Amino acid sequence: MKPSGNIPGWWNAERMADATAHSDVTPSFVYDFAIVREKVAMLRAALPEGVGIHYAMKANPLPAMVAAMVGLVDGIDVASGGELAVALAAGAGHVSFAGPGKRDAELEAAIVAGITLNLESDNEATRALSIGERSGITPRLAVRVNPDFALKGSGMKMGGGAAPFGVDAERVPELVKRLIAAGADWQGFHIFAGSQALDAGAIADTQAATVALAARLANEIGVTPPLVNLGGGIGIPYFAGEKPVDVEAIGQRLGDVLVSRAPVLGDSEFAIELGRWLVGECGIYLTRVVDRKESRGETFLVTDGGLHHQLAASGNFGTVVRRNYPIAVASRFTSEPTETVSVVGCLCTPLDRLGDQVGLPHADVGDVIAVFLAGAYGASASPSSFLGHSPASEYLIGV
Ligand SMILES: *Cc1c(COP(=O)(O)O)cnc(C)c1O
């Protein structure tokens, strides 16, 4: 029997009962916003006064989720023109737009909307300036910095070497001077060094290095950055043995770093941007058992869902070794495991496995399986048209 990962502590029998009130429609994602609210309150209590929390909406771009977030956090970070439209429709006030390969139409939409563009290259800067000039609107421009360090232990490293993301730190001062000279409204720095880290010490070290880098760049430029976006990187435990990140420890270290920051950052504001930490644990993916079969001594629960909705749980979204996401029989959530089964999807590929030889209470045709940690990089990060099945329904509850 292989471990089925850790079920996030936010999920108890009562919460599961509320969420599975929607289980007559499967496959579906259910997101409980009450969990998001609790997590944000916990993070705010941990972070130093005045450090903003931004939501990186690519983690879960469901319009209802983004609208709920607008009322809860201090900014929405978007990564495409499509996400920008969703954020604006949700009534977002503070929006910033990062991401490589922004087209002119996307730059223009951002400039017209008056949101902050996090520039990823010199070329993008030139195009943004000329769109601003042409439209008679002063563009609000920040520079995304490709730092000269990476977040240690990060699931996805995004700094320290050559990268399609951001402007290499050593070239940033010259670019910012050019933006200011061209009359742009310079908004500061965006420094993102990695994602899905579970080591509070490594995250705190990275934040300290990020503040130091911002100070070094600002001193070279000779201007105080209005905002320093410190990036994110706080991960969530997906697999057996992993532990939640100690956000209090991170907040304390960041508080110390900010109290003793360089004078050039004295009037700067600070923010962190998070996706999966905010929403990953609030979501479950519900899928119904269509067939129960034995094959050469193994039991398979064949479900009406699969990797076309929840690619990450199948182990095919940025993981090297396939490990089980936490999984349960929704209607027997509090029951002890009695058998070892593999939960598979309905796609005709051996990759479509949601749980590999996991211990579960007995489940049969018609029972609903819940796969946890489905709130981030689920529905929108899966190949939903693969094999022509219907998309999963999505429900936001607890708003
Ligand atoms: C994807 C992304 C995030 C969110 O990452 P998570 O691991 O979901 O927290 C934050 N910032 C930027 C720039 C991103 O591209």
The ligand as a Tripos MOL2 file, in Angstrom:
@<TRIPOS>MOLECULE
LIG
   15    15     1     0     0
SMALL
NO_CHARGES

@<TRIPOS>ATOM
      1 C1          3.0250   31.3650  -11.2230 C.3       1 LIG1
      2 C2          3.5270   32.5550  -10.5470 C.ar      1 LIG1
      3 C3          3.2400   32.7780   -9.1970 C.ar      1 LIG1
      4 C4          2.4760   31.8010   -8.3560 C.3       1 LIG1
      5 O1          3.2220   30.6870   -8.0200 O.3       1 LIG1
      6 P1          2.6460   29.6940   -6.9230 P.3       1 LIG1
      7 O2          3.6110   28.5950   -6.8390 O.co2     1 LIG1
      8 O3          1.3060   29.2500   -7.4060 O.co2     1 LIG1
      9 O4          2.5040   30.4700   -5.6580 O.co2     1 LIG1
     10 C5          3.6850   33.9400   -8.6280 C.ar      1 LIG1
     11 N1          4.3720   34.8460   -9.3470 N.ar      1 LIG1
     12 C6          4.6790   34.6580  -10.6380 C.ar      1 LIG1
     13 C7          5.4550   35.6700  -11.3650 C.3       1 LIG1
     14 C8          4.2720   33.5120  -11.2740 C.ar      1 LIG1
     15 O5          4.5850   33.3230  -12.5650 O.3       1 LIG1
@<TRIPOS>BOND
     1     1     2 1
     2     2     3 ar
     3     2    14 ar
     4     3     4 1
     5     3    10 ar
     6     4     5 1
     7     5     6 1
     8     6     7 2
     9     6     8 1
    10     6     9 1
    11    10    11 ar
    12    11    12 ar
    13    12    13 1
    14    12    14 ar
    15    14    15 1
@<TRIPOS>SUBSTRUCTURE
     1 LIG1         1 GROUP 0 **** ****
